[in-house]
Amino acid sequence: MDDLSEKLAGLLNDPDTMDRVRKMAENILGGEKESAEPEPNNPLNNIGSMLGAEEMQSIFSIISRLNHTGNDNRTQLLTALKPHLSEPRREKVDTAIKILKMIEVLPLLKDSGILKL
């Protein structure tokens, strides 16, 4: 567990890695920036041709896990509390739910080799 903590600390201290993780999380979790037209130089446009079947399977399992993580007790409690909170705290609850989703998916990312931890 300490090894994982050290690696997470290393990721958090590297600005380039944090930027990549942030962009990946925004794409997966539906970030605030949604464009109607795809960017011409965006490498995500050709992701199918760049990845093999095994990598695509890993990505689909991670996305599937993200879509089904809202059923745990912690997320249900936070969601139930939201109507009773002020707007700034509701935003914090939304952020906490996204963090819980990412924490649950982190072992899958590690096992798939996407983050190379």
C-alpha positions as CSV (number, residue, x, y, z in Angstrom):
1,M,0.0,0.0,0.0
2,D,2.9,2.3,0.7
3,D,4.3,1.6,-2.7
4,L,1.0,2.7,-4.3
5,S,1.0,5.8,-2.2
6,E,4.5,6.7,-3.3
7,K,3.6,6.2,-6.9
8,L,0.5,8.3,-6.5
9,A,2.6,11.0,-4.9
10,G,5.0,10.8,-7.8
11,L,2.1,11.2,-10.2
12,L,0.7,14.2,-8.3
13,N,4.1,15.9,-8.3
14,D,4.7,15.6,-12.1
15,P,2.8,18.4,-13.9
16,D,2.8,16.6,-17.3
17,T,1.4,13.4,-15.9
18,M,-1.2,15.3,-13.9
19,D,-2.3,17.1,-17.0
20,R,-2.7,13.9,-18.9
21,V,-4.6,12.3,-16.1
22,R,-6.8,15.4,-15.8
23,K,-7.6,15.3,-19.5
24,M,-8.3,11.6,-19.4
25,A,-10.6,12.0,-16.5
26,E,-12.4,14.9,-18.1
27,N,-12.9,12.7,-21.3
28,I,-14.1,9.7,-19.3
29,L,-16.3,11.6,-16.7
30,G,-17.7,14.1,-19.2
31,G,-15.8,17.2,-18.6
32,E,-17.2,20.7,-18.9
33,K,-15.7,21.3,-22.3
34,E,-17.8,19.4,-24.9
35,S,-17.2,20.4,-28.5
36,A,-19.7,19.7,-31.3
37,E,-16.9,19.2,-33.9
38,P,-13.9,16.9,-33.2
39,E,-10.5,18.6,-33.2
40,P,-8.6,17.8,-36.3
41,N,-5.3,17.2,-34.5
42,N,-6.8,15.4,-31.6
43,P,-5.1,12.0,-31.2
44,L,-8.3,10.6,-29.6
45,N,-10.0,10.7,-33.0
46,N,-7.9,7.8,-34.3
47,I,-7.7,5.9,-31.1
48,G,-9.2,2.7,-32.6
49,S,-6.4,2.5,-35.2
50,M,-3.7,3.1,-32.6
51,L,-4.7,0.5,-30.0
52,G,-4.9,-3.2,-30.3
53,A,-7.8,-5.4,-29.3
54,E,-6.4,-6.1,-25.8
55,E,-6.0,-2.4,-25.1
56,M,-9.5,-1.6,-26.3
57,Q,-10.9,-4.4,-24.1
58,S,-9.1,-2.8,-21.1
59,I,-10.5,0.6,-21.9
60,F,-14.0,-0.7,-22.3
61,S,-13.8,-2.6,-19.0
62,I,-12.6,0.6,-17.3
63,I,-15.4,2.7,-18.8
64,S,-17.9,0.0,-17.9
65,R,-16.6,0.0,-14.3
66,L,-16.9,3.8,-14.3
67,N,-20.5,3.7,-15.4
68,H,-21.4,1.1,-12.7
69,T,-19.6,2.6,-9.7
70,G,-22.5,4.8,-8.6
71,N,-24.1,1.9,-6.7
72,D,-21.8,1.7,-3.7
73,N,-22.9,2.9,-0.3
74,R,-20.6,5.9,-0.2
75,T,-21.9,7.3,-3.4
76,Q,-25.5,6.7,-2.5
77,L,-25.0,8.5,0.8
78,L,-23.4,11.5,-0.8
79,T,-26.2,11.6,-3.5
80,A,-28.9,11.4,-0.8
81,L,-27.3,14.3,1.1
82,K,-27.0,16.6,-1.9
83,P,-30.6,18.1,-1.7
84,H,-29.9,19.2,1.9
85,L,-26.7,21.0,1.1
86,S,-25.9,24.5,-0.2
87,E,-24.8,24.9,-3.8
88,P,-21.0,25.1,-3.0
89,R,-21.2,21.9,-1.0
90,R,-23.2,20.2,-3.7
91,E,-20.3,20.9,-6.1
92,K,-17.9,19.5,-3.5
93,V,-20.1,16.3,-3.3
94,D,-20.0,16.0,-7.1
95,T,-16.2,16.3,-7.0
96,A,-16.0,13.7,-4.2
97,I,-18.2,11.3,-6.2
98,K,-15.9,11.7,-9.2
99,I,-12.9,11.0,-7.0
100,L,-14.5,7.9,-5.6
101,K,-15.1,6.7,-9.1
102,M,-11.4,7.3,-10.1
103,I,-10.2,5.5,-6.9
104,E,-12.3,2.5,-7.8
105,V,-11.0,2.4,-11.3
106,L,-7.3,2.9,-10.3
107,P,-6.6,-0.8,-9.8
108,L,-8.0,-1.5,-13.2
109,L,-5.7,1.1,-14.7
110,K,-2.8,-0.3,-12.9
111,D,-3.5,-3.9,-14.0
112,S,-4.1,-2.9,-17.6
113,G,-0.8,-1.1,-17.8
114,I,-2.3,2.1,-19.1
115,L,-0.7,4.2,-16.3
116,K,2.4,2.0,-16.0
117,L,2.6,2.4,-12.3
